[in-house]
């Protein structure tokens, strides 16, 4: 019965993965194909490439800027939804709404909201007398804006996962805590959080992997075009954007394949780190 | 185990079979040709006419934006399927695709060699590959330049507003920069130019060599005085804050035109249509067109090619040939402001007599034909597309005040050298 899955996985998962590895060991031009085996040359070049480290650094800061507030916000929303509410279904669908909007549309809209001359955010800043910002030009401001897109899209989705987990926490635990005189806040930290740890771990891993592959949001946030450089100074170029620039802008498929494999390895390492971290969190057991 | 493997192979076979069936062209009667272009080629009415004159041929026009179009071609050529029968390629991308000339039909086989007299020599040669042995593409438009300017802002600045007098203000780009200082001292509601990048491109394209030597394709970006001059003129105007800092054809650029954020822009013929669309009726009559500083200049232009994966190469060639004939090129200009690359077309009376009411009735036919006559072709090196962006982003850093002109130049040269190696 699991055969169809493995067949599909082989065709669409394993084969591309191994083929990418094969390509990364060659001087491979996008159109002309294989131009000779070069062993690990692409990787050596990559590890000496400052643009690669810049993109990797941007990706990791974006990952932190997006994932941490996202989880905190999602927990807050879930806690609110977990109380007796009128029109429950309405609120639950409402928080999921940002997630079903096309990511391209969202990124384009945010790119304009944060526009320098005619953006809404700068207009609001102007109303309260704050200085207008050239959001796209500075690394930190561009990254904050991009992280906001990610948080906006995913916080609601994660909140629903947390909500489902929270509702499966046995009611006796709360009753016992209440008898012991624990406040709502104390209950949240001492009962709810430990109980839903596996779900938090799952969302952290998924967010981290998604964050490593962040592409559409920063790519379309760049109102200056789609070259994939992430600003004049590569101030918000993520690792996948660099892959895109190399592979599809300069047709250097071998180098792009090497980047893809490094992203894969970093994802695996991040997932492992999440598991280790989660084991150390105080648990119910 | 063995049966399991066989089953999985069956599944794979079924899947690939499905995929194959899904992509098979459904054309029992007649031929369906596809043509892939980017931006605005103005082919709409011509293609309908061609269909009417050739019963049995239906044409599907795929239009994407500049970057997406060229990236799609690359992946389609690599995959060996999915490319249109006729594919437009922009001059800037020609060196890259010329290295894969075997993926394109040698149009000599259909007698393209006999058409060579239609084009000026440089345009014909840009469409060749393999040291001139292969005719890879037939030339379409070209990027003759003019300078679009806002009359109302010029009046505010106390400058002349009549197009001949305006052109006389800036015989050279250095003069243009001086007018920028004068303008910026008087007018604060609008910037002088759209972007440093736009000025830089216009100046640079007036020089026969950019980043690579026309003689042996060697890297000369670090010592080509023409490149340094273009970078300096544009960078200084940008560093003084006299540009609106918007990249052409982006959403902020459209808004800037609508809001009247800048007073001059080096404009290609087809850019007039885009300015008109972005500006809308409320800006009609505010713009005019004058000659560009430094004479002509070539900001690109395209070629029609036929990929070898096309199943209807003969028909595709016939369509490309027809579309690039002078009679059709004339219509592309009169209908959509696409400047023909063929002297017989841009010298035609219909072209020369064309004026544009949106641009204060400017005689755009005469202006662009004159710019076409004085046009100097540029040599584009093999790695042109890799090197070009480094100078563009460097100017962006100068404009936003992140770097001084010299620091940006040094970084651009270093990056360019790395990209070219």
Interface residues (C-beta under 8 A of the other chain):
Chain A: X3 X4 X6 X7 X8 X10 X11 X29 X30 X31 X32 X33 X108 X111 X112 X115 X116 X117 X118 X134 X137 X223 X224 X225 X226 X227 X229 X231 X232 X233 X248 X249 X250 X251 X253
Chain B: X4 X7 X8 X11 X12 X15 X65 X67 X68 X71 X74 X75 X77 X78 X96 X97 X99 X100 X103 X244 X245 X247 X250 X251 X252 X255 X256 X259 X261 X385 X386 X389 X393 X394 X396 X397 X400 X402 X419
